[in-house]
Structures are given as structure tokens and as C-alpha cells.
């Protein structure tokens, strides 16, 4: 049975963990991952360097966890918005979903810089396969699997298809939103969506 002291210790641990996540996220989106040192993170978080290594292997471990956590929130929000629309057609629903994600990044350019450079489909696969972590990502994946039933998309092909869709969407969003190349994102979206329809159709 947990005691009050145990509860206090757990609360302190969680506060330290949250502080490191918040500090690292702010530094990553303002300075960039490469320009941020672990010393910068612990100083901003107000914790000892040894505390960092109790929770993370290195800077890239906390980066992966931040990217996965943030992307999970974005994808869940997009999925809920898509479900709320009640779109029956799988491809139309996918386009709506992607558009929602793109619009989010239009309003969060610094976040896009962090997510695009460190995001990979392999990270999602790792999270979904881990029985101890990222329950939300597994639930989201299951929701996608359930929604493709009867769509003509084979479940075993989804992994490869989603890899291509994510890579394409991420590249176009980054180039068009951050660099405005070859054109602003609103001009690129119709072409992107047409290409995704062909990929899924």
C-alpha cells in the first residue's frame, strides 16, 4: 500500500520530469536540437545533471519522447476532428485529417521545424509495438485500422502507405510553410491532396 511519503516522492519526480520536458521543448523550438546541450536543459529546468540521466539516455532520447508526445496530441486532435465530421469515405477522411494537421503547423512553425527534422514513421512503429508505453498511439493506430475496413486498402499495406503519406506530407509542409518553396502551402495543398488520393486510390 502506497504511503503519503511515497506519493510525495512520486509527485516530486513527476514535477522534475515535467520541468525537463518543458525546458527541453522550449529550447529545441527556439535554438534547435543540435544547438541545445544537456547542460542548457538542466539549467533551465533547475535540476542536477545526474537527474537528467535518471530519466533519459541522452539528448536524443528526450527529443524522441517530446516529438512522440507532441505528435500524438496533434494526431489525436486531427482524428477527433475527422470523426466529428462523420466522413464515410476513407480517402476523403484521410484528406480532411491531413489538412487539419497542416493547418495546425501553419500556426505553429517552430514546432514544425522540430517535428519534421526528428520525426519518423519508425518512431511510431516502435511506440505502437511497446506494450508498456504510448497507449494513446496504439489506440490511434487501432482507430485507423478499424476505419480502413471495407475501404479497399489492405491492412498489411497500410504501414508502407502511411510511411509514404507521412513522408510526402511532412516534406511538402516543411518546404511550403517554412521556406515557401516552391510555393506557399495553400497553393500546394490541392496538388498534395490530388497525389495522396492517387496513392490511396
N, C-alpha and C positions, 0 to 999 in steps of 0.2 A: 504493500500500500504506500502510495506516494505521500511524503510529509510536506509540511509547509516550506521547510528548508530546501527540499528537492524542487519544489515549484518555483521558489525564488531563484535558485541556481539556473533552472531551465529558462526562466524569463530573462535573466542577465545574459545567458548565452545567445538567446534569440535577438536581444537588443544589439549585441556586438555584431552578430551575423548581419542583421538588417543594416546596421551602420556601415559595415564594409561593402555590402551590396550597393547602398545608396552612394557612398563615396566613389566606388569604382565606376558606377554607371555615369555619374556626373563628370568624372574625369575623362572617361572614354569618349563621351559625346562632345566634350569641349576640346580636349587635347588630342584625342586619338589613342588607340590601344598601344601602338608602338612607342609613343612619346610618354606614356604613363608608366612609372616604376612602382613596384610594390611599396617602396618607401613613401611614395606620394599617397597611395591608398590608405595605408595605416595611419599616416599623419593626419589626413583629412577625416578619417573615421575615429581618431582618438583612441586607437588600440595599439598594443605592442606588436612588433613584427612576428614574434612567436605565435601570437593568437591567430594571425593570418594563416600560418601553416598548420594550425589545428583543424582548419576547415577546408583549405584549398592546397592542391599540389604546387600550383604556380599561377602566374598571372593569366595564363590561357585557360586554366580550369575555371576561374571565376568569370572569365569572358564567356565561355561556353554556357555556363549556368545563367548568366544575365541574358544572353541572346535567346536561349531557350525559354526562359521565363517571360521575357517581353514578347517574343513572337507567339507564345501560347496565348497570352492575353489578347493580342491583336487578332489572331486567327479565331479565337473563341467569339470575340465580338463580331467579326465578319460572318461567322457561321450562324450565330443567333439572329443577326440582321437578315441573312438569307432565308433562314427558316421562317422568320416572321413574314416575309414576302409571300411565302407559300407557293413558290415556283415549282411546277411539276416536272418540267423538262430538265434533265441533268446538265446539259450543256449550257442552257440559259442560266441555271442556278450557279454554275461554275463561273460564268462571266460576271454575274452580279457580285459573287463572292470576291473575285479578283479586283473588280472595280472598287469595292469597299476598302480593300487593303491598300490599293493605290491612293485613294483619296486620303486615307489615314496618313500615309507617308508624305503626301503633298503638304500636309500641315505639320509634319514632324521630320524635317530634312536632316537634322543632326542625328536623329535616331536611325534614319535610313542609312546614313553613312556607316554607322556602327553595325547595323544588322546585315547589310549587303556584303560587307567585306569579311564577315565572320560566320555567315550563315551557310549551312549546307544541308542537303537532304539526308546525308549520312548522320548528322546530329539528331534529326528527328527519328530516324530508324533506330538509333542507339537508345534514345529515350523511350520509345514505344516498346522496345524489347526488354527494358529493365523492369523487372517485376516489383522493385522497391521504390521507384521514383517516377515522377511525372505522370501521375494517374490521369491528369487532365488531357495530356497529349494522346494517351491511349484511348480515352473516351472520344476525343475529337476524331481520331483516326477511324474508330468504330462507326461513328456517325457518318463519315464519308463512305465507308464500305457499305453501310446499310442503304445510303442514298443512291448508290450506283446499281443496285439490284434492278434488273429489267431495263437498264439504260443502253445495253449493248456493249458496255465496257467490261471486259473480263477482269475479275478481281486480281488475278496473277499479273495482269498487265498494268495495274494501277500504279505500282511502285515506279516503273520506268516512265510512265506517262506523267506522273506527278513531278518526277525529277526534271523532266523537260519543261513542263509548265512553270515550275518554280524558278528554274534557271533563266528561262526566257523572260518571265515577268520581272524578276529581280534585275536582270541586265538592262532591260528597257526602262524600268522605273528609275534606276540609278542614273543612267545616262541622260534621260529626258528631264527628270526632276532636278538633279544636282547640276548637271552640265548643260542642260537644254540642247543636247545633241542626239540625233540630227535635227530634232525639233522639240518644242515643249510637249509635255506629257499628254495634254488634251488633244493635240494633233496626232499623237502616236497611238492613242488608245483604240481608235477604230481599226487600225491596221493590226495591232496586237490581238485584239479580240477576234478578228477575222482569222488570224493564224491559229489561235487557240482552238477555235471552232473546227478548223480542219484537222488539227491534231487529235481532237476528241471524237470527231465525227466519223 
